[in-house]
Amino acid sequence: MSIIRHAHVCLAVACVHVALAWGSEAAEPGAQAQPPGERQTLITISKETTHIVRPLDDEGYIDYVAALNERCSRGVTPENNAMVPFWRAMGPQQIDPEIRERFFAMLGIPPLPVEGEYFRSFAEHLEDRGLEENEAVLDRFNGCLQGPWSREDAPAVGAWLAANEKPLALLLEASRRPRCYAPLVTGDPRTPCISVLLPGLGRVRSAGRLLAARAMLRLDSGDVDGACGDLVACHRLGRLVGQGPTLIDGLVSITVDAMASQADAAVAQSGKLSAEQAAAFLAELDKLAPLPKMVDKIDVSERYMFLDCVAAVAREGPALIASLDGPDDSSDFTKQLAKSLTNSTVDWNAILRRANGWYDRLVEAGRKPTLAERRQALSAFDEDLQQMLDAAGDKKSMFLDLFTGRSPQELLTDRMGDLLLALLMPALGAAASAQERAEMRLQVTRVALALAAYHAERGTFPARLADLAPKHLAKVPRDCFADAELVYRRTDDGYLLYSLGPNGEDDGGRNWRLDPRPDDAELEDWDDIAVRK
């Protein structure tokens, strides 16, 4: 989720290279002097630079991986941690053998045996049975996540559910636990936290599909309570994963929750809910923990990742930058910079202070109270960041900088900071939009369930959404994307209910991912969040 402005990265690197050639011998050390006998680091440990002041590793640098583990594991035990039954369902194969023993020790359980009755994804299930994973099979599978189906309709999906009966029971147990902590473990203690693997997140999505598929199977058979129970478990599992520290944890959480909300809508549309069942389902949804806030992930883990990368480049050498610019396609400019900096010095403290300023501003923008204010502040942030990168990549400006009286170290530090910001600054706007869309989808689903309860009682749908309050909804939610009421229209045999979606435009309840459309590229902007009956 980093903003990778490749052209600006290359230009920034070129500018640094010229600054080095101008006068690298005049550069001064960037770190404050430390008394003899104390550990020597190239950065100063302080809230202004490293943001946190402990824990330290053996060389005196902040151990950000340990800091995240400490933060996320507070109050977690093997008895309340959803990851314990989750991994018992999944087995250890997703975890690198080099770190398995330590991973399970940090979970507080013995290592799991390699062989066992563990979860298999749908693709793995097909492969196990020598079946072809073709487009028709996958379309049928995706349909089973979104609407009622029978074993006769999709025998391969039915067999997949049957094969995962034991793991499914463990996933339900996991969903009932209040905490979720998956240790961040590395084989090398000097690995930057941005490079730490997150095993199991792909399995969380597959687990959500398993719960949604069974819910839709139960709905088809008339087991409405069972369907609702599976979907509540799916919501809970997604939100538990959102307790993880990273943006990826948060985005997986949103993905699983949206999967559940889409199936919720199928329950509301089915006509099988009694008023009591609809009210009970609504009550369970209202008890859900909030979705993770993407801005919180930015403020902590994404900030830590940036600061840790700066420290890693300082301690390991600038050649590390080449790996930050991509695994196999590093630019020649980046490689030149890494080579040139071998015998040069950068004021790493200045880069850390500057980065924290950018992160502080991004977090402030992301915490504005209204959607309009957040969007305005994030747009201004992106514009200013882009202008900074444009200036950093302007060769004329770079040439003139050489005659301003600033030291080569100052020029080098600025360009290095520009490069790292270009490589690693996260895009909060896209992540925040995904969060807002998921939150709005759940609100639309809640209204659809209230409409189902109203219809079950009266045999008709209300003339207006306000009629649902206060009996079926304490308060009818508003459309956060339009700062207005949700669009609601009764039809001859049902209704159309929708939010205008992130683009804020009325697309008639259509969404380009779900609705057929003419071959018109402009219509790909349809993004309404709708339920139809």
Secondary structure, 3 states (H helix, E strand, C coil): CECCCHHHHHHHHHHHHHHHHHHHHHCCCCCCCCCCCCCCCCCCCCCCCCCCCCCECCCCCECHHHHHHHHHHCCCCCCCECHHHHHHHHCHHHCCCCCHHHHHHHHCCCCCCCCCCCCCCHHHHHHHCCCCCCHHHHHHHHHHHHCCCCCCCCHHHHHHHHHCHHHHHHHHHHHCCCECCCCCCCCCCCCCHHHCCCCCHHHHHHHHHHHHHHHHHHHHHCCHHHHHHHHHHHHHHHHHHCCCCCHHHHHHHHHHHHHHHHHHHHHHHCCCCCHHHHHHHHHHHHCCCCCCCHHHHHHHHHHHHHHHHHHHHHHHCCCHHHHHCCCCCCCHHHHHHHHHHHHCCCCHHHHHHHHHHHHHHHHHHHCCCCHHHHHHHHHHHHHHHHHHHHHHCCHHHHHHHCCCCCCHHHHHHHHHHHHHHHHHCECHHHHHHHHHHHHHHHHHHHHHHHHHHHHHHHCCCCCCHHHHCCCCCCCCCEECCCCEECEEEECCCCEEEEECCCCCCCCCCCECCCCCCCCCHHHHHCECEEEEC
